[in-house]
């Protein structure tokens, strides 16, 4: 419920799979005038069922433009005569961080949560603590970060941003409702810390390819998920490279990675991200002094 009055209903899209679990969750929020969040793929039967259940739709919201969440949004908006809002979707009104979107007497706040994708947003109702997370947080399992549009550095910032909201319940893009929002967010951060420690440990033993690390780290997982795991390992390695703690030894995607020591700024001694000689603050100061 939103507050003590407004219901939240789930309509499950018929697109079950390895990446989508039982299917994409389409959320209907409200009663007299509703929000519809993530209509999902453009499946006419699903959109018709959602329209029937949603009644008078005030706004259609999209968390991100992946094919299991977004393609049905514009057709659904046309079907019910409602505006469509998204951060990155052709034909939709662009959302911005912190924006409040209204449907009838309901307000949802837009939270920009890049990481799973660069365009990802969540929607928050402060009165009830209801948080609609799309694929940033799932009801079961963990979110997939696939570079280059996926970025682990941004993703971790987004998780901490969501934690700061003090949400009570999470309504995810896939899987069941999460009734203890903070506990799930803590779990997600801990999982990423654990995976990073495994990768750092692998690099400490010498130069390693991603495939070699996957074989060890995901040894208890089916081989079928190893290509997906490889993309996740790459996301962690790129974070480590951003921090100066790892570097790729070859240009090819299947090249080896090695551990490296973070550099310090030659001007102030603070840590430097990547391979630069100066930290961001000193670089900016020097540019300003030259100007």
N, C-alpha and C positions, 0 to 999 in steps of 0.2 A: 504493500500500500504506500502511496505517496501521502505523507502525513497520516491522517486517520480516515481519509475520504476516497482517495483516487486509486483505483486498482491498477496493477501491472500484470499484463497477460503475455504469455509466450506463444507464438506460432512458429512451429518448427518447419523450416524449409526441407523439401525432399531431396537433399543433396548430401546424404551421409557419405563419409569416406575417411581415409587415414588422416587428412588434414582438417576435416570439418567435424569430426566425431559423429554425433547423431544427426548433424545437419546444422545449418546456420540458424541462430535464434533471431527471430523478428519480434521486437518488443512493441507492445501497444500500451501506451501510458495514458491514463485518464479515463473518463466516462462520457460526459456530454460532448466535449471536444477533445480529441486525442492527438498525441504524438505517435508516429510510427517510426521506429528506429531500425535501420538496416532491413529493407524489404528483401534483400538477398538476391539470388540470381533471377533472371527474367524468365520465370516459370509461370505462365498465365494462370494455371490452376491455383498455385500458391498465392499469387497476388490477389486473385478473386476471393479466396478464403480470408485473407487478411482484411481486405476491404469490407467484407461482410461483418467480420468481428469488430473492426475498429469503429464503424459508424461514421460520425462526422470527424474527418481528419483535419486538424489545424495546421500541421507541418509534418514533413517527412525528413528525417535526419539520417545521415550516413556517417559511420565512424571512419571508414577508409575505402579506397577504391578497388580493393581486391575483388576478383570475379565472383566470390561466394557471398559478397556483401552488397555490392553497388549496382550491378547492371539492371536490377529490377526497380531502382529508385525512380528514375524519370518516367518509365511506363506506369508505375504505381501512382505517382503524382498526377499524371494525366488522367488516370482512371478515376481518382477520387477528387480531382480538382483542388489539389493542395500544393503549396510551394515546397520545393526540395532544397535542402541545405546540406552542403558538404564543404570540406576544405579544398578538395581537388576532384572535381567531377564535371565534365562537360554538360552544360544545360542546367546546372544547379547554381543557386546563390551561394557565394563563397562565405564560409564561416571564418571568424577570427577568434583568437584566444581571449577568453574572458567574456565573450559576447553572451547575452542572455536572450534565449529564443522563447517566444510565448506561443501557446496554443490554448485558447480559451482563458481559464484562470490559472493555468500552469506555466511555470517558468523553469527552464533548464539552463544551466550554465555550461558553456563550452570550455573544455580543458584540452589544450593542445598537448598531445602525448606522442611525439615522434619516437621512433625506435623500431617498432614492428614494421612500419612504413613511415616515410617522412610526412605524410599528410594525415596521420592518425589523430583522431580526437576522441575524447570521452565526454559524457554528459552527466552532470551532477545536479541533484535536487537537494539543497542544503537542509530544508525542513525535515525531511525524512531520512536523510543520509543515504539515499539511493544513488548508486553510481553505475552507469552503463559504460562498460569498459571496452566493447568491441573485442579485438584480439590482443590488446595489451595485457589483459588478465583473463584467463579461461576458467571455466568451472571445473575442469579436470585436466591435468597435465600442464605443460608449460608452453609459452608463446614461442613462435619460430622467428628468429632474426636472420634475414637473408640479405647480405650486402649486395649491391651498394645502397639500395633504397632503405634497407634495414640497417640500423646503426646501434650497436650495443651501448656506446657511451650515452647517446641520447635516450635509449630505452631505460637505463638505470636512473637517469635524471627524472624520467617520466614516472617511474614507479615511486620514487621519493616524493614527487609532486602529488601523486594520488594519495600517498600516505598522509601528507600534510592536510588533506581535506577533512580527515576524520570521518570518512564514510562508514556506514553501518553494514550495508549489504551491497554485494556486487552482482550485477546482471550482465553476464558475459556474452560474447559473440558466439560461443560454443560451450556446451556443457551445462550442468545444473547451476542454480543460483548459489552464491557463496554468502552465507549468513554472518560470517566473521571476517569482515573486509580486511581489517588490520593484520590479522593472523595470516591471511593468504598473501598479502603484500610482503610481510616479513619472510614468509616461506619462499617467495619468488626471489627476493634479494639474496637469501641464503643459498638458494640453488645456484645462482650465478656465481657467487663467491666460491662455492665448492667446485664448480666446473672450471673456473679460472685457476684454482689451486692445482687441479689435475693437469691442466695444460702447462702451467709454469713448471710443475714437477717433471713433465715429459721433456720440456726444453732443457731442464737442468742436466739431463743425461746426454745432451748433445743435439746436433742438428736433426730435425725431424720434419718429414712431410706431413701434410694434413691427413693423408690416408693412413700413415703409420700411427698417428695419434688416435684416430678414430678406432682403429683395430684394438687398441688397448683400452681407451676410455669407455668405448661402447661395446666392450666384449660380450656383455650379457644381453645385448639388444639384437633383434633379428637383422640379418644382413640387408634386408629390404629397406631399413631406415638409415643405413650408413650414408647414402648420398645426402640425405637431409641433415644428418649429423655433421657431415663435412662442412656444410654451409654455416652451421652453428659454431663449429670450431673456428672457421674463418672469421666470424664476427668477433669472437673472443681475441683472436690473434691481432685483428686490426685495432681493437681497444688497447691491447698491450703495446702495439707499435705506436699508437697515439701517445702513450705514456712513456715511450722510450725504453720499454722493457722487453721488446722482441723486434726482430727485423727479418724480412724475407731475404734469402740469399740468392734467389734467382728471380727473373721477371715472369716466368711462366706460372700459371695458376697452380700447377702441381709441383712447384719448386719447394725447396726445404725452408724451414724457419729455424732461427737460432735465438737464444736468449741474448739480451743486451743490457747494458747498464744505463740507467737514465742519466742524461747530461744535465749539467748545471749552467746557468746563465753566466757568460763571461763578464757581465757587467755588475750583477748583484748577487750571484751565487744561488739564486732560487732555482728549483727544478725547471727544466725545459722539456716541453712535449715534442716528440718527434726528433728530427735531426737538426733543428735550428741551433744557432749559437747564442741567441738571446731569448729571454722569456717574453711573453706578450706585452707586459707592462713596459719593459725596457725598449722593446722594438717600437712601440707607440711613442714613447718619450723621445727616442732618437729621431723618428720621423718628424715629430712636431718641432724639435729643435732645429732640424735642417730646413723646415719650411719657414 
